[in-house]
């Protein structure tokens, strides 16, 4: 990365970025008045004190003091240096940088190789979709999809297509359009023969485009429509810089708004289930044939803290759902699990009963995580036998002991008693064996005592509001500077911000909160400045208001001087220096007299 990105490039990125949209990828925000609020990602809290201002394009936490602009947020949250934060946000707006040997950065449209790969994939996406929906060659595949219960609207929404049986349909089209076939091989679309020619990776398959979190099609999954023991049922794009299954969540880009609105996500095992359920379940996502990863969970947590898992009803699906549920729960999320009839997948259920019944009977009747655990741990055990009952009890009691709610403990102990025929009192007694260990494991870290809100003194409030008004515009800043007449701020932080602010406008820059905060050299000052910009101010500050604030500052300066003289007086008296003590006494008297006369 270069040492410096030109100011005009930074400004271009800032102006093309919405801080609410960026922070919403990491924090659940809710609009309250003019600002958005959520739980602060920089410290643990139960009540939202983290505020984002779309008007000023800044954020501030009233709990821990974190604050800044959109660049600051990424720097602090993701541990990025400034240049990386600017580049990351620039990429979202298709503003990337070409760095010269001097370290200067200039905006360019995008990485040309990646751009070419994305354009090639997009071209094939359009071709495949056209072949499925509008040609005789795709008629059989279209009928196959319609017979499976997919609607034409769903096929259009997800741009489902058909790859012809020929070996070089895609390769010839890409070559004709001038694409570098080696780059398309790197993108996972083509395969290179020993003789140097290229052929299509996907042939004779229904094609499902796979989008990344930005909505860019980065690869495909192809499904055969006739069973073939020599071919896999599904064929995915290989791992490439664009297509990485451990981070991709199918439909995340489309479902983002619905997940936020409904406050939960439905996690499926496969993308076909997402498409099949899309008529009634708009907040659905799916992994790409892999186990749920930490990267997947992090992306989901940016949108919601609740997930309903709906995996296949076979043994493999049950095991995968149990593991995914534990992973999600361990990350602090609320988890529910929908159970399908044995050996039934969501697609099958929807075909048989319809999307409405699927939502009401399966999704909306999802079990709590503990209820699902009990069902899972009971499976395969013979509760008619003593060994089966004891095995079940010993598996479930540790799970019940981890629950924090006494009501939940009682509820599931009663369920366990009903399942096994063992009395509630006996199970309750047995539960005590597990409680000490589990309590230690799940005991939350004690929250720090709440900070005592000190009553703000008049001069502190005056400095605070005077500096806040200065930050609203160059003219106001100059007006207040003139009236201060060299008077210093008692707060070292405010004096530092004041000095930087004057330097900033002397450089010919126009005061804008986000840009000035970025100008400040350290995190502490940025936090203090952000706190000031979040104050509710009048549209314009009057001369009388400025005069009142400055008088309070002068009063405090005089009081500070009096305290210093009083300390000198005590020192002189202790040293029996009566001449100095007398002079200091008179000086203190005159200072008090002047102070009282000034503030009558």
Buried (B, 14 or more C-beta within 10 A) or exposed (E): BBEBBBEEBBBBBBEEBEBBEBBBEBBBBEEEEEBBBBBBBBBEBEEBBBBBBBEBBBBBBBBBBBBBBBBBBBBBBEEBEBBBBBBBBBBBBEBBBEBEEEEBBEBBEBEEEBEBBBEBBBBBBEBBBEBBBEEEBBBEBBEBBEEBBBBEEBBEEBBBBBBBEBBBBBBBBBBEEEBBBEBBBBBBBBBEEEEEEBBBBBBBBBBBBBBBBEEBBBBBBBBBBEEEEEBEEBBBBBEBEBBBBBBBBBBBBBBBEBBBEBEBBBBBBBBBBBBBBBBBBBBBBBBBEEEBBEEBBEBBBBBBBBBBBBBBBBEEBBEBBBEBBBBBBEBEBBBBBBBBEEEBBBBBBBBEEEBEEBBEEBBEEBBBBBBBBBBBBBEEBEBEEEEBBEBBBEBBBBBBBBBEEEEEBBBBBEBBBEBBEBEEEEBBEBBEEBBEEBEEEEEEEEEEEEEEEEEEEBBBEBBBBBBBBBBBBBEBBEBBBEBBEEEBBBBEBBBBBBEBBBEBBEEEBEBBBBBBBBBBEEBEBBBBBBBBBBEEBEEEBEEEBBEBBBBBBBBBBBBEBBEEBBEBBEEBBEEEEEEBBEBBBEBBEEBBEEBEEEEE
